[in-house]
Structures are given as C-alpha cells and as structure tokens.
Amino acid sequence: MTEEIVDKPLPSPSGFAEPFWEAGAEGRLLLIRCKSCNESRVPSSEVCPNCLSVDFEWYEASGLGVIYTYGVMHRLYHPAFEQDLPYNLVVVELQEGPHLPGNIIGIENDALRVGMPVQVVWQKYSDISIPRFQATT
Amino acid sequence: MAQERTAAIVGVYEYPLRVAPGISAMEVKIESIAQALADAGLEWSDVDGLYDAGDGEAGGGLQLAAYLGINPTVIDTTQVGGSSYEFHAAHAVRDIAAGKCKVAVLSYGSTSASNRVAIGTGGRVSPAPNWQQNMESPYGSTLISNYAMVKQRHMHEYGTTTEQLAGISVATRKHAMRNPEAVKAMTDLQFVGVREITVEDVLESRIVADPLHLLECCMISDGGGAVVIASAEIARNCKKPPVWIIGSGEATKYLENNGDITTSAAAQSGPIAFQEAGINPSEIDIAMIYDSFSITVAVCLEDLGFCAKGEVGDYVANGRLAFDVKGTPALNTDGGGLSSNHPGMRGIFLLFEAARQLRGESTSQVEGAKLAVAHGNGGLLGGTHTGGTIILAKD
C-alpha cells in the first residue's frame, strides 16, 4: 500500500505584494501605509479601501497584536493537515490596526482566548517564510 | 417609496431528490424548469428572460438558451454564490418593470453529494498568487473555519452561546420532520438520527470547527429547482395565486481594517429591501434565511432588523422561531439547509418555500401568512460575501 504524501500549500507571491514576503524571509513584518490618507493596511490590494488612492509606501510593523477571533478545525479537509488536527486558525488585530490571519503556535488550543496578546513569528520553508503567531509573555 | 406589484413568483419546483446518482445538473435544471412552468400554467415558449448562475454542464449564459432551445430577450448570468438567486429575482423584477421581458426563469441544478464535493471546505490546489489565497491555504483555512471564527467573535462580543444558537437547529429540524422530502434527504444522506432534536443534541454533536458543532452545519446534497417570475398581467392569469415581489436589496461586504465580522451584507441589503416594500421586519411572518450554519442565520437575522445586534441569542433560543410559536416569524419552514436541502447555492430554495407559505402549501404552514423575506448569503460570512434580500407578499 502506498501512502500519498501531500505538502501543505505555500504562498505564491507575485506583483506588488512581493516586498511583504521578501521582508518576511528576514523576519520583518511589512505593512502598507496609504500616502494619501495615512491609513495602514495589509497588502491585499494596490487600492486603499479608505480613499481609493493607489499611492502607498511600505513600513515595518511591530509584529504585535491581539487575537481578534479564532476557530479550531477538528475535521480534515486537506490531507496535508492530518497530523495537525485539531489545529487552530486565528485572525490577529495588529497593533497598527490591520487584521492578519494565521495560526497560533506553541500553545494548547484550549488556552486560546479572544484578546490574547501575540507576536508574529516567521516560519521558514524551502523557498518562503510564512507568518504565524505565538503568545507573548 | 410606495409599494409596487409589478412582478410575482408564479411557478416553483423543488427537485425532490437530494441524492440523485447518475442524474446530471442539467437534467435537474431542465426537469425543474418544465415543472415550474407547469406549476404556473405557462409554456417553454412563454419564457423570454433567462437567469442563471452558471451551474450545470451547459456552462451558463453562452450555452444555456441553446441547450433549452429558447430565444430569451434577457440573459442575466449574475454569479454571487448562494445569494445569486435573490439577485436574479431582484433583476427579473426590474427587467419586467422595464418591459425587457415578461416571463423570467431562474434554475439551479447540482450533484454535490453524488460527486462528493466538499463544498468550500478548502481546496487541494496550491494557492493562486493573490493575497487572500496566500493567506488562507497555507494555514489550513476552510470555509467552515471562517464561519467558526464569526461565531467565536459573536460569542465574545455579545455573550452569545451555542445553547442559544442551537434553537435555530431545533426549530429547523422540527420543520424538516414535517417535510417528507427533507426526511428522505436526511435518510438518503445517512443522518445519525432522523428525528426531532433538542438543544442537548446540538451541544453533544461532535465539533467540526470549534465552536461549530455538526448539528449547526448544513448538509451537502444533490438537488435544485426552478422559479418562474412573471409580469403582473401574466401573473393574474396563472394557475396559482401570484406571490408578489415587493422589495429587493443587494449588497457586498468584505474585510476592511478593523472590520467587524459580526455584521454581514444583510445590514445593507435588508434596509433597502424593507424600505422599498414599505414594511418592517416585525410584520414578517416567514423568515427564509440562508442557513449554511447556525451563525449565518443569527448574524443575518440581526442585520435584517429582526432584533438588535448582539441580541439574537435570546431571539432564537429554545426553538422560538418554530412555525407553531405565535408572535415570532417562522424560520426556514422547509427544514433549511441544515435539514432539508443544500447542494451548494441554497438561495433559490429560500424563494420556493417563501412562495409555498404565501400560497398556503407548506408542510409547516403558518396560518394566515402574508409577508415573507428571503435572504441569501453568498461567499464567506467572515470574509468577502454578498447578501440578497427579497420581500414577498401574498396576493
């Protein structure tokens, strides 16, 4: 019997968001600041959702935030996550304002709470690092 | 705005099977359109408006008319997920009012159960190079985890409990047990315990995505159906009493900075629809609300104005929205997506049951029902989604 080994999906950075992933490889969290209205955001779009300007700059964020909400998957839908069950998913409200999704590592799922302070940690895979979070002490 | 009665639902047909191996989505659509036209007393040749969400093997707007062999003057292929059919109904009323067509057909066919489609539960494909995909797939994010996170935040902000929200599943299952097609659906899909359920049953059902329990999640079925919407003049001469569409609203919502995920697109589409209809939510007899999960119903009930934000826990607790409870609207009286029919895009079924109630044909009939709302939600409740609200009135 052969067992299918499936790798976890990894991001495929391209376009204007590439600096986010390049900085991540160095352990730095970059956010976008709109040069027109000064609003901070994650690089989900070139367009500022606040004022529709396409003029922006990157800046280094603190990497600190609190859990805005979370869920814990008990059912498997993607074979690569079989070893992780049950695993958590979170949305973190960064100190700078924007929300960033991810997982919390290094903690029992039962200990998760909305409002818990966390910090970003970059986990390196072969070609890319992805942001996760851990509780701050 | 004064209420207008320019177009009405004149024919509906819900494909009876939820497990239909060997049947194609197009076969479901074709049979459903034929039966919905028969329900209205109309012919294929009367159809001059075609509304389609691109489901089925024909491929949507480019191919569907040819497949059906008709020559419509309106083709609308709006695809906004599960709320597509509320958008279609809104557009059909506008197109009829503008004189662009007189008999509009909406149809849906799906073989999700037979094809073992785990609807929206997270693809096996690598992420596409866009931010949203890059920020979901690597973490094992799924559609269900997204809804779980909405529920978690709602519980945190408003003190809502699973025990309270279980009232949605309890009322809906009660309705399903009175609907022979829903009973067959649950039997064919091998539900554990095809019977009425209690709050305790919901609490004790296994966790799928904490804090969502199994009995708070919709089924994955085959199925489909069709709706015929006609001009006032034609509606007056159809076989069954017209069910008037007196208001509609459309909206989209997506994540914004500091965005509140406990408020949905219904907060925009609802007030637009109710204002157009010239009525208040408190006047509604039948609430057909997209129940992908308990939390979807909860958030949409609040946003539509049935209760204040944060108060839905008390509003739905203990099966308060069952059809035989006086003083509250009856929720999803066909059994809903939780217990009757959810092949992926449930929006069209909301229109069927609203129409059946206002014709007096429901298996959980509310005596004297005059007004209904159908609210569809498409996409991710805690992410990018659409909301379509339709207000319907008895003749």
Interface residues (C-beta under 8 A of the other chain):
Chain A: V6 K8 P9 L10 P11 S12 P13 S14 G15 A17 E39 S40 R41 V42 P43 S44 S45 P49 N50 Y68 T69 Y70 G71 V72 M73 H74 R75 Y77 H78 P79 A80 F81 D84 P86 Y87 L89 V90 V91 E93 G97 P98 H99 L100 P101 G102 N103 N109 V114 G115 I130 R132
Chain B: A118 T121 G122 G123 R124 V125 S126 P127 A128 P129 W131 Q132 Q133 N134 M135 E136 S137 P138 Y139 G140 S141 T142 I144 S145 N146 A148 M149 V150 K151 Q152 R153 H156 R206 I207 V208 A209 D210 P211 L212 L255 E256 N257 N258 G259 I261 G382
